[in-house]
Amino acid sequence: MAKYFTHISQKVSPANVNICSTKCKSQLLEEQENVTLIVNRRVNGTRQKHLLFRGNIFTVFLSSRFNKLSHIKKQQSRYDSDTDLTTPAKPVLKPTHYLLNYSSSTHLDLGAQSPPMVSDYNIFVIYTKENYHLHLKFDLFAHSLLKHTNAQLHLHVITDKDSQTSVLDILQKQIRRFRRTVIYTMYDVKVCSVIIQDIAAKLSPYFSSAPNSYYSDSLFFLSLGLHRIADTSLSKAILLDCDIVFRSDVRLLFGEFDNFLPHQLFGLAPELTPVYRHILYRYRVRFPKTSFGNPYYPMRFAKNNEIGTGDQANHIHEHHGYPGLNSGVVLLLLNRIRESKTYVEALTSTEVHRLVAKYSFKGHLGDQDFFTLLGYEYPNLIYRLDCVWNRQLCTWWKDHGYSDIFDAYFRCEGVIKMYHGNCNTRIPE
């Protein structure tokens, strides 16, 4: 059971919430997660509402009966007609292509013309509203990526006018350093946001702390509509957070696509914190034997409900848990996603509402929350990527009520191939 905390770091007005649209998606999710959370505290036998603030983001947790969802229905009333999500009305996306070569001091701007080279390694990254910390993260990302591979890469960066120069500068510096040639395609984040706005509108009431900020919501849910943004000639791609650091060749990660079963659309690694144990509190009270919210590696419990060790643990039956999924690394089979009727149905308002109500779920981590529900309700759609490909480093939950079980979630066996420096965590040398 989590301990209960109250904390207000500073005063914030709701008008300032839109500032969350000015940062990297990973940074936004970290700031939302770094909120002191409260679960179902009772005062005089009644459940109370708690309003918590941190920085420029606010979150409201309601511990009253979850089936009172009228406020969500009102937000979705204008999106009730579930049209075919594969053919939405959308603006024209005109990405700009570049050929970056280490032997040239300048880049070749191809404009809307298709690149003369083709790559099997298509990597998408979101980089918006340049700032010092984001610059450092992307620089380390590009450095580690190019250091560990000599593959012909095609980098797709979703960015804005204020950040695109910085992206080019960082890439050119690292390309010259490692003597590489890279295809680079730049996408306007505002246009991409509009293209998937219908998806964001359906999901943001359940999985976002700022449901009225559609620009930031679209960033949160971009992975779920990337098949609309990517060119139809691309059959597979990998979407990465900008705080990923490589310790191996990215071609090995692309090799994981070969392990997908026929119906699997996405590949994600498990979440390595108890965030979903926390969010699923009400569901787990009703279904105490569920694996949903448990760590992937089994926790060994003795008869007295304490964690077993040594000889005691050898007599305890083990089961893998489902801690949820982390969207810092997402593998996408784009053609399968475009053609999947099951996925289209899962994204309808009716189905999303059913899943949220079934699991008493109110999240704040955008696409990651939906992937977590999708993976539990439709396990055949998700390929479980090993944690060594997304070794998350955030330990915030260890200091906020889950110190006794945190290590069971944080456990990741094997040689680490990619680190994920979420919560602004320092990457191991």
N, C-alpha and C positions, 0 to 999 in steps of 0.2 A: 504494500500500500504506500502510495506517495505521501510524503509529508505535505502540510499545507503552508503556503506562504502568501503574504501580501507585500506588494512592492510597487512603488511609483517612482520611476527614475527622473522624470521631468514632465512638466505640463506640455501638452500638445493639443492643438485645435484640430478638429476633423478636416479643416480646409487644407492642412499641411500634408495630409495623407498622400496626395498625388505625387509627392516628391519621390515615392517609391518607383515611379516609372523612369527614373533617371539613372538607374544603376544596373549592373549586371544581374541577371536572374539569380545567380547563386548568392550574391550579396544580399538581395532582397529576401530570399528564403532564410538566410542565416539570421538577419535582423528580426524577422518574424518569429523564428524559433527561439531566439534569445529573449524571450519574454517570460517573466515569472508566471507559471501556470498554476491554476487552482482546480481541484477536482472535487465536486460534490460535497462541499463542506456543509454541514447542517448546523443551523443556529435555532435553538428552541424548537427543534423538531421539524423545521421548514427549511427548504433549500433556498439559497440566496443567489443573487446575481453579482458577478464580479467584473468590474471594468478595469483593465490593466493597460498601462501605457509604457512604451519604451521608445526613445528616440522619436521618430516621425511615424510610427506605426502603432495602431491600437487594435486590441482584440477583445471581443466580448465572449465570455463563456457562459452559457446558460445551463444551469443544472436542473431546471424544471423539466417536466415531462417532454421528451423529445418529439412526440407526435404532434406537438403544437407548432406546425410549420406554416401557418397562414402568411407570415411575413415573407417567407421565401416564395410562396405561391404568387404573391402580389408582384414580387420582383420579376417573376418569370411569365406573367400573364401575357406579355406581348410577344413571347417566344414559344407559345404553346403549340403552334403548328410545326410539327416535326417534319420538315421537308427533307429530301434526300441530301445527306451531308456530303455526298461525293460530287454534287453538281451545284454548289451555291453560287449566287450572284457575287462576283468579286471584281475588284479593280485589276487593271493590267499590271502585272509585275514585270519590271524591266531591269533585271540584274546587270551589273557591269562586270566585265571579265578583264582580268589582267594576267600577264605572263611575267613572273618574277624570276630573274636569272642572276646568279651570283657573279657572272662575268661582266654584267652591265651595271653601270652606276645609276641607270634609270630603269623604270618598269615599262613594259609594253602595254599600253591601254588599248584593249580590243573593243571597248564600248559594249554594245549589245551583240556584237559578233561572237559566235561560238569559238571557244579556244581551239587552236590547231592541234592540241594534244588531248588525249583521253586518259583518264585515270580510273583505276578500279578502287581507289581509296578516297572516298568522299567524306569529309569531316565537316560538320556544321558546328558553329560556335556563335553565341550571342554576346555582343560587346556594344553597350550603349552608354552614352554620357561619360565620356572619359574623365577619370580622376586619378590621383596619384596611386592609390592602392590597387585599383583595377588595372592600371598600366603595368605595375609590377607583376601582378598575377598573370596577365596575358603574355608578358615578356618571358616569364619562367615557363609558361605553358608551351610557347613556340620554341624556346630553347631546348626543353626536354624532348619535345616531339621530334625535332630535326636531329638532335644529337643521337637518338637511338634508332633512326631508320634512314635508309637511302632510297626508299620507295618514291615513286612519282606520285606526289600527293595533290589532291584538289581540295583546297580549303574554302569553305563557304561561310562567310561572316555576315551575320545580320547586325547591322549597325545604323548609325545616324550620321548626319552631315558634320556634327561637331566631333565625332570620334573617328571618322574614316581615315583622316590623315595619320593619326596615331597608329592605327592598325597597320597601314602601309609601312610606316617607319619601323615599327617593331619587326614586321616580317622581313623587310629588306635587310635589316641589321643581322638577323639570325640566319638568313639565307646566305649572305656573304660569309658569315662566320663558318658555316658548315658546308659551303660550296654546293648548294642545292639549286634545283629549279622547281618552282612551285606554281601551280595554277591557282589563281585566287579569284573568287567571285564574291561581289559585294551586293547585299540586298538592303533595301530601305526598310527599316524596322516599322515605320508607320504603315506602309503598304501591307507588309506581312501581318501586322496587327489587325488590319481591316479584313484580310482574307480569312482569318480564323475567328473573327469576332462572334459569330453565331455559336461556336463551340464554347468560347469563353463566357458568353452570356448564359448558357445553360449550366455551366459548372461553377462559375464564380460564387453564386449564393451559398454553395456548400463547402467550397474548398479555398476560400480567399478571405483575408482579413479586411479587404477594402473592396467590397463587391460593386461599388459605384464607379470605380476607377478602371474603365475598360481598357485603357492603354496598357496599364501595368498588368491587368488580368490576362490580356492576350499574351504578354511575355511569359507569364506563369504557365500558360497552356499551349505554348507554341509546339512542343514536341508532339502533341496529339493531332495537330493539323499540318505537320511538316510535309506530309505526302502531297498537300496542295501547293506548297511553296516550291518544293524541289522539282526540277525539270522531269518530265515524264520519261526521259531517257535513262534516268537514274533508277536502278532497281533496289539498291540498298545504300544505306548511309549510317553514320554514327553521329549522334548529337552529344557534345561534351560541354560541361561547365568550364568556365575560364579558370577555375582554381584547381584543375587537374594537372598533375605532374607525372610524366612518364618515367618508368624505370625499365622499359623493354620496348621492343619494336612494335609499332602500331599494327603492322601486318599480322601479328599473332592475334590481336584482338579481332581483326576482320576475319581471321580464320574461324572464329567462334560461330560465324554464320553457317558454316558447314555442319554444325551440330544441331541446327534448328530442325524440329519435327515439322511435318507437312502443314499443320494448322497454326504454327507459332508465328506471330507477327512482330513482337518486340522482344528484346533481351535486356534485362535489368538485374543488377545485383541486389542482395538483401540490404535493408536498412540496418545499421549497426548501432542504433540507440533504441531506448524503450519509448520513443515518441508515440508509437501506435498502441502500445500497452496503455499509455496515458489516455489517448483519445478514445480508445475502445472500452473505457472503464465501465460504462453502463451495460454494454453488450456482454462483457466478460462476467459481470455480476449475474446476469441471467443465464449465461452458458459457461460455467466455471471450467469445464473440461475442453473448451475450444483451444485450438492451436493458434488461432488468430491473435496476434500480439505477443506471442512467445518468441524467444530468441531462436534463431535457426539451429544452432548447435544445442543439443538438449541440456537443460538444467536438471541435475540429478537431485531428486528430493527423497529424503528418508521418510520414515513413518511419522516422525515428529514435525514434518514439513520444513525441515532445515536442509540446506544443501549438503548432499552426501560427499564424502571424500574417502580415498583409500579403499580398504576392503569393503566398507559399507556401501560404496557406490557400485561395486561389482554386482550387487544383488538387486539393483534398481533398473526397471525397464525404461528404455530411452525412446523418445519420439522427436523427430525434427519439428521445429515450430515454424510459424510464418510471421516474421517480425515486420512485414511490409516490405516495400521496395524503395530504392533510392534512385532518383532521376538525374543524378550527376553524370551518369553514363547511360545512354540509351541507344541500343542497336535497333535499326528499323529496316524491315523488308518492305520497301515502299510499294512495290507492285501488289503484294499480298494485302497490304493495308487498304489500298485503293479498291480492291476487289472484294473485301470481306464484308458480307452482309451482317455477320454477327457483330463486328465492330461498329458498323453504322447503327445497328439497333442499340448497342450499349451506350451510345452517345445521345440517344433521344432523351428528352425531358422526363418522359414517363419512366424509363428504365433507371436513369440516374436517381430520380426521386425514390424509386423502389429500393435501390441498393442502400442509399443513405438511411432510409427509415429502417430497413432490415438490420443494419449494423449500428444503429444509433450513432451515426458518424457525423462529426462536425470538424472538418480539418482546416488547415491554414497554409498548406504547402503546395497548392496548385496542382500541376500535373502529377506530382508524386502521390498525392492523395488518391487521385482517380486510378492511377496505375496500381496502387495497393489494393483498392477494391476490385478492380478488374482481374488482378492476378489471383484473388481468393475466390471470386465468383465464377470466373472463366479461366481456370488454370491452364487450359490447353492453348491459350493465346500468348502466354508469356514463357520465354526461355529464361531459366534461372542462370544468370551469369555468375561465375564464381566471385567471391568477395575480393580476391586478389586483384581483380580488374577495377575495383572501386573501393579502395581501402580508405574509408572515411575516418577522419581524425578528430571530429568534434566530440568533446567530453562534457558539454554543458549539462546534460541530464545527470551526470554523476554527482554534481554538486547541487541538484535541485530535486531531491526526494527519492532518487533511485540508486544510491551508492551501494546498497546491499546486493543488487542484482545487475548493476551496469556492466560489469566485466563479462557476464554471460552473453550479453548482446554485442559487446565490443570485440569479441573473439573472432579472429580471422586466421585460419590455418593455411600455410603455404607461403611460397616466395612471392612477395608483393610486386606486382607488375605496373600498377598505377596508384598513386596516392591522390586522395581528394581532400584538399585543405579547407573543408567547410568550417564555419565559425571562425574564419581567419586564422586557422591553426597553422603553426609553423611546420613545414615539411621536413621530415628527418633527413639528415645529410646522407 
